[in-house]
């Protein structure tokens, strides 16, 4: 607004777990009102059924030409796995929600290969190991080189 930087064409997209997506519901309904929901998702850290700033998040997504996506728990787990395999990052369910939404945005060509895209992935996977216990097998390594080598099998 002050003219100190050139205008940017930023589109804000928000993601919520499908089991707790009051902002996405309002976005999809074309409403300005975020109606509370009862949370039912593995993504506990974003399971906020009545988000205090939901109206503002909704407004930014709309005003910027962005969007809103609800991600099923199964998609979140796939996102956790994809992030771990491709980037070596073990994120909690919220990170999986973000990655799953990015995957949808890319598949539908909403985001393009030549565009800069920033994804905010928060929360460390070890906090929520229970949701991926059938995929992730943690190792106990003693604080010595022999234990490390034994676990790696080298």
Secondary structure, 3 states (H helix, E strand, C coil): CCCCCCCCCCCCEEEEEHHHCHHHHHHHHCCCCCCCCCCCCCCHHHCCCCCCCHHHHHHHHHHCCCEEEEECHHHHHHHHHHHHHHHCCCECHHHHHHHHHHHHHHHCCCCCCCCCCCCCCCCEHHHHHHHHCCCCCCCCCCCCHHHHHHHHCC
